[in-house]
Amino acid sequence: MVQIVFYLFILFTLGSALAVLVTKNVLYAAFFLLLTLLGVAGLFVLAGADFLAVAQIMIYVGGVLVLIIFGVMLTHKSETSSTDFTQPNQILTRHRSWLWALLVAGGIFSVLYRALVRGNFVLLNQGEPMYRSTVDTIGRQLMTEFLIPFEIAGVLLLVALIGAATIAAASRPK
């Protein structure tokens, strides 16, 4: 049953990722990207990486994708002086050469396939795995072993945020 759900998540993720590539409407592509990121989070859950699944949803779906959608909805390309709000936002592209994209994708696929086939997955050969939450383990390590790097990263991000706010405030016309 788990394998069936795994393959359904794979089909869901690949289908929505393909829809991101095929659609010409940027807003629809952002929504399909939302489905793709949720499918990846589901695959993380099935792999036993619950912390990565929550991080995927909180960071990419909750932050990055919402930023993309706001950016698409707030910017528009006005071709005429009167703006027609009934037309969707579109970026028309011409696909010039599928050959290079196909060669690169085929090369990456072959390398990943060889790595999966030749890999020795010790945990899969041990029999029935016991489920453990990774959130507890990561939380304990962040607050004990890696406390100093965690705090340094927090301070660096705070300094970057204050610097960005200062630069944005200084460039604002008065």
WOQUINOR-V875141 format. One record per pair of residues at least 12 apart in sequence whose ideal C-beta (glycine too) atoms are under 7 Angstrom apart, sorted by sequence separation. I is the first residue (numbers start at 1). J is the second residue. If there is no record, write none. Layout:
i=I j=J
i=I j=J
This chain:
i=20 j=32
i=41 j=53
i=44 j=56
i=19 j=32
i=20 j=33
i=76 j=89
i=41 j=56
i=16 j=32
i=20 j=36
i=40 j=56
i=41 j=57
i=72 j=89
i=16 j=35
i=17 j=36
i=37 j=56
i=16 j=36
i=13 j=36
i=16 j=39
i=37 j=60
i=38 j=61
i=37 j=61
i=13 j=39
i=12 j=39
i=13 j=40
i=34 j=61
i=37 j=65
i=9 j=39
i=13 j=43
i=34 j=65
i=33 j=65
i=9 j=42
i=9 j=43
i=30 j=65
i=9 j=46
i=30 j=68
i=30 j=69
i=6 j=46
i=5 j=46
i=30 j=72
i=2 j=46
i=27 j=72
i=26 j=72
i=27 j=73
i=27 j=88
i=27 j=89
i=25 j=88
i=26 j=89
i=25 j=89
i=26 j=90
i=25 j=90
i=26 j=91
i=24 j=90
i=24 j=92
i=48 j=131
i=50 j=133
i=51 j=134
i=50 j=134
i=51 j=135
i=49 j=134
i=50 j=135
i=51 j=138
